[in-house]
C-alpha cells in the first residue's frame, strides 16, 4: 500500500513540477513577445495600471523617452 501511495505522490510531484515549468516557459515567452513589440514599435507599455493605456515612447535617434497616457473614460477615439 505504501508503494502505491508513494507512486501516486511521486506522480503528483512530477505533475506539479511540470506545471511550474510550463508557467515559467509561458512567462518567458510573454517577456520575449513584449520585448519584440517594444523593439518594433518603440513603445514600452505600462502594464501595472489597467485603468488607462499608458507607457513610454523611446526615441533612439536622440536618446529621449516620452511618457504617454490615455484614459479610456475621458479620451474617445472615433
C-alpha positions, -999 to +999 in steps of 0.1 A: +000+000+000+028+024+008+045+018-026+013+027-044+009+059-023+045+068-030+040+063-067+009+084-067+026+112-047+056+109-069+034+114-099+017+144-083+050+160-075+062+155-111+029+169-124+032+200-102+068+204-113+058+201-149+031+227-144+057+251-128+080+246-158+051+253-181+042+285-163+079+296-164+080+289-201+048+309-207+061+338-187+094+338-206+075+337-239+054+367-228+085+386-219+101+379-253+069+389-271+068+422-251+105+428-259+099+422-296+068+445-295+089+473-278+117+469-303+094+471-334+071+499-322+095+519-299+067+518-273+071+503-238+036+498-223+029+503-186+013+471-176+008+480-139-022+503-143-051+486-160-075+516-157-057+535-185-035+530-215+000+543-208+036+538-213+068+553-228+078+561-264+115+556-269+132+579-295+165+561-301+180+587-325+181+614-299+180+591-268+148+606-254+119+589-237+084+604-238+056+593-215+021+589-229-012+582-212-048+577-225-078+574-202-105+554-220-132+571-200-121+606-209-103+602-243-126+590-270-114+578-304-137+578-334 
